[in-house]
Amino acid sequence: MFIATGKNDLFDWFMECSCRRFQGNSFEGPIPSSFSNLTSLTSLRISDLSNVSSTLNFIKNLKSLTDLTLRNALISGSIPSDIGEIFQTLDILDLSFNNLTGQVPSALFTLSSLQYL
């Protein structure tokens, strides 16, 4: 479960880490908005969440990401139109098996570093 509160918050413990992987787990609930504070993060992989959907709003501050994998993470809504401006060094973007709506922003196709979409 993505539930942690107070001074010993799980995300305070590893704020300086550059890579987070929460794949193939049994986590429930939305992706915490506190992830937006992990500005030194270069790799974020979350998959196989259950029960509650999340949006992509939390990614806007994560400008250092080179790998964003949110596969089967119950993501809903649309891909931010400025995603290509936010992630200039993005190599991997995997948003498969979610509930996304709308169009894929054309800016994604201009990212020269993007190797996997």
MIMARTI-637737 format. One record per residue (C-alpha): residue number from 1; x, y, z. Coordinates in steps of 0.2 Angstrom, whole numbers, plus 2048, in hexadecimal, padded with zeros to 3 digits. Layout:
<atoms>
+-----+-----+-----+-----+
| seq |  px |  py |  pz |
+-----+-----+-----+-----+
| NUM |   X |   Y |   Z |
...
+-----+-----+-----+-----+
</atoms>
This chain:
<atoms>
+-----+-----+-----+-----+
| seq |  px |  py |  pz |
+-----+-----+-----+-----+
|   1 | 800 | 800 | 800 |
|   2 | 806 | 812 | 7FC |
|   3 | 802 | 818 | 80D |
|   4 | 80F | 820 | 818 |
|   5 | 80E | 82F | 823 |
|   6 | 817 | 839 | 830 |
|   7 | 82A | 83C | 833 |
|   8 | 82F | 82B | 82E |
|   9 | 826 | 82C | 81D |
|  10 | 82D | 81F | 811 |
|  11 | 830 | 82B | 804 |
|  12 | 83B | 836 | 810 |
|  13 | 846 | 828 | 813 |
|  14 | 84C | 827 | 801 |
|  15 | 84A | 838 | 7FA |
|  16 | 85C | 838 | 7F3 |
|  17 | 85A | 828 | 7E9 |
|  18 | 859 | 82A | 7D6 |
|  19 | 850 | 81A | 7D2 |
|  20 | 83F | 813 | 7D9 |
|  21 | 838 | 803 | 7D4 |
|  22 | 827 | 7FD | 7DA |
|  23 | 824 | 7EF | 7CD |
|  24 | 81A | 7DF | 7CF |
|  25 | 814 | 7E3 | 7E0 |
|  26 | 803 | 7E3 | 7E9 |
|  27 | 802 | 7F6 | 7ED |
|  28 | 7F1 | 7FE | 7ED |
|  29 | 7EC | 80F | 7EC |
|  30 | 7F1 | 81E | 7E1 |
|  31 | 803 | 823 | 7DE |
|  32 | 807 | 830 | 7EC |
|  33 | 808 | 842 | 7E7 |
|  34 | 818 | 843 | 7F2 |
|  35 | 821 | 83A | 7E3 |
|  36 | 821 | 84B | 7DB |
|  37 | 82E | 850 | 7E8 |
|  38 | 83A | 843 | 7E2 |
|  39 | 842 | 84F | 7D6 |
|  40 | 853 | 846 | 7D5 |
|  41 | 84A | 836 | 7CF |
|  42 | 851 | 830 | 7BE |
|  43 | 847 | 81F | 7BE |
|  44 | 836 | 81C | 7C4 |
|  45 | 82E | 80B | 7C1 |
|  46 | 81D | 807 | 7C8 |
|  47 | 812 | 7F9 | 7C2 |
|  48 | 803 | 7EE | 7C7 |
|  49 | 7FA | 7F9 | 7D3 |
|  50 | 7E8 | 7F5 | 7D8 |
|  51 | 7D8 | 7FD | 7DE |
|  52 | 7DB | 810 | 7DC |
|  53 | 7E0 | 81A | 7CC |
|  54 | 7EC | 828 | 7CB |
|  55 | 7F0 | 836 | 7BF |
|  56 | 800 | 83B | 7B8 |
|  57 | 800 | 84C | 7C1 |
|  58 | 80E | 847 | 7CD |
|  59 | 81B | 845 | 7BF |
|  60 | 81C | 857 | 7BA |
|  61 | 82B | 85B | 7C6 |
|  62 | 834 | 84B | 7C2 |
|  63 | 83F | 854 | 7B4 |
|  64 | 84E | 849 | 7B7 |
|  65 | 845 | 839 | 7B2 |
|  66 | 84D | 82E | 7A4 |
|  67 | 842 | 81F | 7A7 |
|  68 | 82F | 821 | 7AB |
|  69 | 826 | 810 | 7AC |
|  70 | 815 | 810 | 7B3 |
|  71 | 80E | 800 | 7AC |
|  72 | 7FD | 7FA | 7B1 |
|  73 | 7FD | 807 | 7BF |
|  74 | 7EB | 80C | 7BD |
|  75 | 7F0 | 81D | 7B6 |
|  76 | 7E1 | 827 | 7AF |
|  77 | 7DF | 837 | 7A6 |
|  78 | 7EA | 83E | 798 |
|  79 | 7FC | 83F | 795 |
|  80 | 802 | 851 | 799 |
|  81 | 803 | 85B | 789 |
|  82 | 814 | 862 | 78F |
|  83 | 81C | 851 | 793 |
|  84 | 828 | 853 | 785 |
|  85 | 82E | 864 | 78D |
|  86 | 82F | 85C | 79F |
|  87 | 839 | 84D | 79A |
|  88 | 847 | 852 | 78F |
|  89 | 852 | 843 | 793 |
|  90 | 845 | 836 | 794 |
|  91 | 84B | 825 | 78C |
|  92 | 83D | 81A | 792 |
|  93 | 82A | 81E | 793 |
|  94 | 81E | 80F | 796 |
|  95 | 80D | 814 | 79B |
|  96 | 805 | 803 | 794 |
|  97 | 7F6 | 7FB | 79C |
|  98 | 7EE | 80A | 7A4 |
|  99 | 7DE | 814 | 7A1 |
| 100 | 7E5 | 823 | 798 |
| 101 | 7DA | 82E | 78D |
| 102 | 7DE | 83B | 780 |
| 103 | 7EB | 83C | 773 |
| 104 | 7FE | 839 | 775 |
| 105 | 806 | 84A | 775 |
| 106 | 810 | 84D | 765 |
| 107 | 81F | 853 | 76F |
| 108 | 823 | 842 | 775 |
| 109 | 828 | 83D | 763 |
| 110 | 835 | 84B | 763 |
| 111 | 83F | 845 | 772 |
| 112 | 84F | 840 | 76A |
| 113 | 854 | 835 | 77A |
| 114 | 844 | 82B | 77A |
| 115 | 848 | 819 | 776 |
| 116 | 838 | 810 | 77C |
| 117 | 826 | 816 | 77B |
+-----+-----+-----+-----+
</atoms>
